[in-house]
């Protein structure tokens, strides 16, 4: 499949053979691969977060400034970075996402199939690393942050967003009224994220935690968006098969307790915005 994208080859970092991952990266890649062709239709929240991270980049850059867009998805922000004048390497775990990214950005961007925890990239290659809402798919946040520090030049910036504990609490609580299964991924606490940053090293320039709310007329709209972006992999506890009509009706009834005065159902994400200066 790699002939579908203009992939770049680098020295491969050594695998950590003694690590036993809790997240099945192949399953994650397959979930996002299935969603690749229709991802953009369901990714309004992802664009909101990514644009807020993009605003933290300087408006004017020097020619030839290199950026790694890690977890590039369909290349939406790779294109934004390219238009700002960056030399972009778009990397993703899913080859299908990279195919979509190339259809958007063309040959002006270089593409790489890569795992954030084991980047096949030489040291000190980039001036900036940009990663929005991808690192929550890693077992240990400090590992991809260390990898990003390795591939970014001294003095460069690592800019990332990730989801935090408490995200989609409305959906989680509604499901608890319906069945005993896990339907929403667990995310790191603020304390755990700060610990991972300390373990990864580097100077923290910015670390902000903020809620971002997206409104839906019905719970099924949120469920369709989560499926549409491929965010369907759970390490454990999910009930096999699709939810039936009665289950969805029960979920709608439980979620209805959160409906606001405007008749909207909120989906609240807790988001971490981080900027690290590499030293």
DRENDO-1510 file (C-alpha; in Angstrom, 1 decimal, always signed):
<recs>
REC; n; res; u; v; w
REC; 1; UNK; +0.0; +0.0; +0.0 .
REC; 2; UNK; +2.9; +2.3; +0.6 .
REC; 3; UNK; +3.1; +3.1; -3.2 .
REC; 4; UNK; -0.1; +5.0; -2.8 .
REC; 5; UNK; +1.7; +7.8; -1.0 .
REC; 6; UNK; +5.0; +9.5; -1.5 .
REC; 7; UNK; +6.5; +7.9; +1.6 .
REC; 8; UNK; +9.9; +9.0; +2.9 .
REC; 9; UNK; +12.4; +6.5; +4.4 .
REC; 10; UNK; +14.4; +7.2; +7.6 .
REC; 11; UNK; +16.4; +5.1; +10.0 .
REC; 12; UNK; +14.0; +3.2; +12.2 .
REC; 13; UNK; +14.2; +3.7; +16.0 .
REC; 14; UNK; +14.6; +0.6; +18.1 .
REC; 15; UNK; +11.4; -1.1; +19.3 .
REC; 16; UNK; +10.9; -1.5; +23.0 .
REC; 17; UNK; +10.5; -5.2; +23.1 .
REC; 18; UNK; +9.8; -5.3; +26.9 .
REC; 19; UNK; +6.8; -3.1; +26.6 .
REC; 20; UNK; +3.3; -4.7; +26.5 .
REC; 21; UNK; +1.0; -2.1; +25.0 .
REC; 22; UNK; -2.6; -1.8; +26.3 .
REC; 23; UNK; -3.7; -0.1; +23.2 .
REC; 24; UNK; -3.9; -2.2; +20.0 .
REC; 25; UNK; -2.2; +0.1; +17.5 .
REC; 26; UNK; -3.3; -2.1; +14.6 .
REC; 27; UNK; -6.9; -1.9; +15.7 .
REC; 28; UNK; -6.6; +1.9; +16.1 .
REC; 29; UNK; -5.1; +2.2; +12.6 .
REC; 30; UNK; -7.8; +0.0; +11.1 .
REC; 31; UNK; -10.6; +2.0; +12.8 .
REC; 32; UNK; -9.2; +5.3; +11.5 .
REC; 33; UNK; -8.5; +3.7; +8.1 .
REC; 34; UNK; -12.2; +2.7; +7.8 .
REC; 35; UNK; -13.2; +6.3; +8.6 .
REC; 36; UNK; -10.7; +8.0; +6.3 .
REC; 37; UNK; -12.9; +8.7; +3.3 .
REC; 38; UNK; -15.7; +10.4; +5.4 .
REC; 39; UNK; -13.6; +11.7; +8.4 .
REC; 40; UNK; -13.8; +15.4; +7.4 .
REC; 41; UNK; -17.6; +15.4; +7.5 .
REC; 42; UNK; -17.5; +14.4; +11.2 .
REC; 43; UNK; -14.4; +16.3; +12.4 .
REC; 44; UNK; -15.8; +19.7; +13.4 .
REC; 45; UNK; -14.4; +19.4; +17.0 .
REC; 46; UNK; -11.0; +18.3; +15.7 .
REC; 47; UNK; -10.8; +21.4; +13.5 .
REC; 48; UNK; -11.8; +23.7; +16.4 .
REC; 49; UNK; -9.0; +22.2; +18.6 .
REC; 50; UNK; -6.4; +22.2; +15.8 .
REC; 51; UNK; -7.1; +25.8; +14.8 .
REC; 52; UNK; -6.6; +26.9; +18.4 .
REC; 53; UNK; -3.3; +25.1; +18.5 .
REC; 54; UNK; -2.3; +26.6; +15.1 .
REC; 55; UNK; -2.9; +30.1; +16.5 .
REC; 56; UNK; +0.1; +29.5; +18.9 .
REC; 57; UNK; +2.5; +29.3; +15.9 .
REC; 58; UNK; +4.2; +32.5; +14.7 .
REC; 59; UNK; +2.5; +34.2; +11.9 .
REC; 60; UNK; +5.8; +34.8; +10.0 .
REC; 61; UNK; +8.4; +32.0; +9.6 .
REC; 62; UNK; +11.7; +31.7; +7.8 .
REC; 63; UNK; +11.8; +29.9; +4.5 .
REC; 64; UNK; +12.6; +26.2; +4.8 .
REC; 65; UNK; +11.3; +25.8; +8.4 .
REC; 66; UNK; +10.4; +22.2; +8.8 .
REC; 67; UNK; +7.4; +20.9; +10.6 .
REC; 68; UNK; +6.2; +17.4; +11.5 .
REC; 69; UNK; +2.5; +17.0; +11.5 .
REC; 70; UNK; +2.1; +13.9; +13.7 .
REC; 71; UNK; -1.3; +12.2; +13.5 .
REC; 72; UNK; -2.0; +14.2; +10.4 .
REC; 73; UNK; -5.3; +12.3; +9.5 .
REC; 74; UNK; -6.6; +13.6; +6.2 .
REC; 75; UNK; -4.1; +16.3; +6.0 .
REC; 76; UNK; -6.3; +19.2; +7.0 .
REC; 77; UNK; -3.7; +20.9; +9.2 .
REC; 78; UNK; -0.8; +19.7; +6.9 .
REC; 79; UNK; -2.4; +21.9; +4.3 .
REC; 80; UNK; -2.8; +24.8; +6.8 .
REC; 81; UNK; +0.9; +24.5; +7.7 .
REC; 82; UNK; +1.9; +24.3; +4.1 .
REC; 83; UNK; +0.0; +27.4; +3.3 .
REC; 84; UNK; +1.8; +29.2; +6.1 .
REC; 85; UNK; +5.1; +28.4; +4.3 .
REC; 86; UNK; +6.3; +25.4; +6.3 .
REC; 87; UNK; +8.1; +22.4; +4.8 .
REC; 88; UNK; +5.7; +19.7; +6.0 .
REC; 89; UNK; +6.2; +16.0; +6.8 .
REC; 90; UNK; +2.7; +14.5; +7.4 .
REC; 91; UNK; +2.8; +11.3; +9.5 .
REC; 92; UNK; +0.0; +9.0; +10.5 .
REC; 93; UNK; -0.5; +5.5; +11.8 .
REC; 94; UNK; -3.1; +4.8; +9.1 .
REC; 95; UNK; -2.0; +4.4; +5.5 .
REC; 96; UNK; -5.6; +5.2; +4.4 .
REC; 97; UNK; -5.4; +8.5; +6.1 .
REC; 98; UNK; -2.2; +9.3; +4.3 .
REC; 99; UNK; -3.9; +8.6; +1.0 .
REC; 100; UNK; -6.5; +11.1; +1.9 .
REC; 101; UNK; -3.9; +13.6; +3.0 .
REC; 102; UNK; -2.0; +13.3; -0.3 .
REC; 103; UNK; -5.3; +13.8; -2.3 .
REC; 104; UNK; -5.6; +17.1; -0.3 .
REC; 105; UNK; -2.0; +18.3; -0.2 .
REC; 106; UNK; -0.5; +16.7; -3.3 .
REC; 107; UNK; +3.3; +16.5; -3.7 .
REC; 108; UNK; +4.1; +19.7; -1.8 .
REC; 109; UNK; +4.0; +17.6; +1.4 .
REC; 110; UNK; +6.0; +14.4; +2.2 .
REC; 111; UNK; +4.1; +11.5; +3.8 .
REC; 112; UNK; +5.2; +8.9; +6.3 .
REC; 113; UNK; +3.4; +5.9; +7.9 .
REC; 114; UNK; +4.5; +6.1; +11.5 .
REC; 115; UNK; +3.7; +5.2; +15.1 .
REC; 116; UNK; +4.1; +8.2; +17.5 .
REC; 117; UNK; +5.8; +6.0; +20.1 .
REC; 118; UNK; +8.5; +4.7; +17.7 .
REC; 119; UNK; +9.1; +7.3; +15.0 .
REC; 120; UNK; +11.2; +6.1; +12.0 .
REC; 121; UNK; +12.9; +9.5; +11.8 .
REC; 122; UNK; +16.5; +10.6; +12.4 .
REC; 123; UNK; +17.3; +12.9; +15.3 .
REC; 124; UNK; +17.1; +16.7; +15.0 .
REC; 125; UNK; +15.1; +16.9; +11.8 .
REC; 126; UNK; +12.4; +19.5; +12.5 .
REC; 127; UNK; +12.0; +23.0; +13.8 .
REC; 128; UNK; +8.5; +22.4; +15.0 .
REC; 129; UNK; +6.4; +19.3; +15.8 .
REC; 130; UNK; +2.6; +19.8; +15.6 .
REC; 131; UNK; +0.3; +17.0; +16.9 .
REC; 132; UNK; -3.4; +17.6; +17.6 .
REC; 133; UNK; -5.6; +15.0; +19.2 .
REC; 134; UNK; -3.4; +12.1; +18.3 .
REC; 135; UNK; -1.3; +11.4; +21.4 .
REC; 136; UNK; -4.3; +10.0; +23.5 .
REC; 137; UNK; -3.9; +6.9; +21.4 .
REC; 138; UNK; -0.6; +6.1; +23.1 .
REC; 139; UNK; -0.2; +4.0; +26.2 .
REC; 140; UNK; +2.4; +6.3; +27.9 .
REC; 141; UNK; +2.2; +10.0; +26.9 .
REC; 142; UNK; +5.9; +10.5; +27.9 .
REC; 143; UNK; +7.0; +8.1; +25.2 .
REC; 144; UNK; +5.7; +10.1; +22.1 .
REC; 145; UNK; +6.8; +13.3; +23.8 .
REC; 146; UNK; +10.3; +12.0; +24.1 .
REC; 147; UNK; +10.2; +10.9; +20.5 .
REC; 148; UNK; +9.1; +14.3; +19.4 .
REC; 149; UNK; +11.9; +15.9; +21.5 .
REC; 150; UNK; +14.4; +13.6; +19.7 .
REC; 151; UNK; +13.3; +14.5; +16.2 .
REC; 152; UNK; +13.0; +18.2; +16.9 .
REC; 153; UNK; +16.1; +20.4; +16.8 .
REC; 154; UNK; +17.4; +22.0; +20.0 .
REC; 155; UNK; +15.4; +25.2; +20.5 .
REC; 156; UNK; +12.5; +24.0; +18.4 .
REC; 157; UNK; +8.9; +23.6; +19.6 .
REC; 158; UNK; +6.7; +20.6; +20.3 .
REC; 159; UNK; +3.1; +21.7; +20.1 .
REC; 160; UNK; +0.3; +19.2; +21.0 .
REC; 161; UNK; -3.2; +18.7; +22.1 .
REC; 162; UNK; -4.7; +15.7; +23.8 .
REC; 163; UNK; -7.9; +14.7; +25.6 .
REC; 164; UNK; -8.1; +14.8; +29.3 .
REC; 165; UNK; -10.0; +12.9; +32.0 .
REC; 166; UNK; -13.7; +14.0; +32.1 .
REC; 167; UNK; -14.1; +14.2; +28.3 .
REC; 168; UNK; -17.5; +13.2; +27.1 .
REC; 169; UNK; -18.7; +12.8; +30.7 .
REC; 170; UNK; -22.4; +13.4; +29.6 .
REC; 171; UNK; -22.2; +10.5; +27.1 .
REC; 172; UNK; -20.4; +8.3; +29.7 .
REC; 173; UNK; -23.0; +9.0; +32.4 .
REC; 174; UNK; -25.9; +8.4; +30.0 .
REC; 175; UNK; -24.5; +5.0; +29.0 .
REC; 176; UNK; -24.2; +4.1; +32.7 .
REC; 177; UNK; -28.0; +4.4; +32.8 .
REC; 178; UNK; -28.3; +1.9; +29.9 .
REC; 179; UNK; -25.8; -0.9; +30.4 .
REC; 180; UNK; -22.7; -2.0; +32.3 .
REC; 181; UNK; -20.3; -1.8; +29.4 .
REC; 182; UNK; -17.5; +0.8; +28.7 .
REC; 183; UNK; -18.5; +3.1; +25.8 .
REC; 184; UNK; -16.1; +6.0; +26.3 .
REC; 185; UNK; -12.4; +5.8; +26.4 .
REC; 186; UNK; -10.5; +6.7; +29.6 .
REC; 187; UNK; -8.2; +9.7; +29.3 .
REC; 188; UNK; -5.3; +10.9; +31.4 .
REC; 189; UNK; -5.8; +13.2; +34.4 .
REC; 190; UNK; -4.2; +16.6; +34.5 .
REC; 191; UNK; -1.8; +15.3; +37.1 .
REC; 192; UNK; -0.8; +12.3; +34.9 .
REC; 193; UNK; -0.2; +14.6; +31.9 .
REC; 194; UNK; +2.0; +16.9; +34.0 .
REC; 195; UNK; +3.9; +13.8; +35.2 .
REC; 196; UNK; +4.4; +12.7; +31.6 .
REC; 197; UNK; +5.7; +16.1; +30.6 .
REC; 198; UNK; +8.2; +16.0; +33.5 .
REC; 199; UNK; +9.3; +12.5; +32.4 .
REC; 200; UNK; +9.7; +13.6; +28.8 .
REC; 201; UNK; +11.8; +16.7; +29.7 .
REC; 202; UNK; +12.1; +20.0; +27.9 .
REC; 203; UNK; +10.9; +23.4; +29.0 .
REC; 204; UNK; +7.2; +23.9; +29.3 .
REC; 205; UNK; +6.3; +27.1; +27.5 .
REC; 206; UNK; +2.5; +26.6; +27.7 .
REC; 207; UNK; +0.2; +24.1; +29.4 .
REC; 208; UNK; -3.5; +25.0; +29.3 .
REC; 209; UNK; -6.5; +22.8; +30.2 .
REC; 210; UNK; -9.9; +24.0; +28.9 .
REC; 211; UNK; -13.3; +22.5; +28.1 .
REC; 212; UNK; -14.6; +22.7; +24.6 .
REC; 213; UNK; -18.3; +22.0; +24.1 .
REC; 214; UNK; -20.0; +20.8; +20.9 .
REC; 215; UNK; -23.8; +20.8; +20.7 .
REC; 216; UNK; -26.0; +18.1; +19.1 .
REC; 217; UNK; -29.8; +17.9; +18.7 .
REC; 218; UNK; -29.7; +14.3; +19.7 .
REC; 219; UNK; -27.3; +11.8; +21.2 .
REC; 220; UNK; -27.2; +9.7; +18.0 .
REC; 221; UNK; -25.6; +12.7; +16.2 .
REC; 222; UNK; -22.6; +12.5; +18.6 .
REC; 223; UNK; -22.4; +8.7; +18.2 .
REC; 224; UNK; -22.3; +9.1; +14.4 .
REC; 225; UNK; -19.5; +11.7; +14.6 .
REC; 226; UNK; -17.4; +9.4; +16.9 .
REC; 227; UNK; -17.9; +6.6; +14.4 .
REC; 228; UNK; -17.3; +9.0; +11.5 .
REC; 229; UNK; -13.8; +10.0; +12.8 .
REC; 230; UNK; -12.9; +6.5; +13.7 .
REC; 231; UNK; -12.7; +7.0; +17.4 .
REC; 232; UNK; -14.3; +3.7; +18.1 .
REC; 233; UNK; -11.5; +1.6; +19.5 .
REC; 234; UNK; -11.7; +0.7; +23.2 .
REC; 235; UNK; -8.9; -1.3; +24.9 .
REC; 236; UNK; -11.5; -3.4; +26.8 .
REC; 237; UNK; -15.0; -3.6; +28.0 .
REC; 238; UNK; -17.0; -2.8; +24.8 .
REC; 239; UNK; -20.1; -4.8; +24.1 .
REC; 240; UNK; -19.7; -6.7; +20.8 .
REC; 241; UNK; -22.0; -5.7; +17.9 .
REC; 242; UNK; -24.0; -2.6; +17.1 .
REC; 243; UNK; -26.5; -1.0; +19.5 .
REC; 244; UNK; -30.1; -1.9; +18.7 .
REC; 245; UNK; -33.0; +0.5; +18.4 .
REC; 246; UNK; -34.1; +0.0; +22.0 .
REC; 247; UNK; -30.6; +0.6; +23.3 .
REC; 248; UNK; -30.3; +3.9; +21.3 .
REC; 249; UNK; -33.7; +5.0; +22.6 .
REC; 250; UNK; -32.7; +4.3; +26.2 .
REC; 251; UNK; -29.4; +6.3; +25.6 .
REC; 252; UNK; -31.4; +9.2; +24.1 .
REC; 253; UNK; -33.7; +9.2; +27.2 .
REC; 254; UNK; -30.7; +9.2; +29.6 .
REC; 255; UNK; -28.8; +11.8; +27.7 .
REC; 256; UNK; -31.8; +14.0; +27.5 .
REC; 257; UNK; -31.2; +15.0; +31.2 .
REC; 258; UNK; -28.3; +17.2; +29.9 .
REC; 259; UNK; -30.4; +19.1; +27.3 .
REC; 260; UNK; -30.0; +22.8; +27.8 .
REC; 261; UNK; -32.4; +25.7; +27.6 .
REC; 262; UNK; -31.9; +26.0; +23.8 .
REC; 263; UNK; -32.8; +22.3; +23.3 .
REC; 264; UNK; -29.2; +21.2; +22.6 .
REC; 265; UNK; -27.4; +18.3; +24.0 .
REC; 266; UNK; -23.8; +19.1; +25.0 .
REC; 267; UNK; -20.7; +17.0; +24.3 .
REC; 268; UNK; -18.0; +18.4; +26.5 .
REC; 269; UNK; -14.4; +17.6; +25.8 .
REC; 270; UNK; -11.6; +18.4; +28.2 .
REC; 271; UNK; -8.6; +19.4; +26.2 .
REC; 272; UNK; -4.9; +19.9; +27.0 .
REC; 273; UNK; -2.9; +22.4; +25.0 .
REC; 274; UNK; +0.8; +22.0; +25.4 .
REC; 275; UNK; +3.9; +23.8; +24.0 .
REC; 276; UNK; +7.3; +22.5; +24.9 .
REC; 277; UNK; +10.6; +24.2; +24.0 .
REC; 278; UNK; +13.2; +21.6; +23.2 .
REC; 279; UNK; +16.4; +22.0; +25.1 .
</recs>
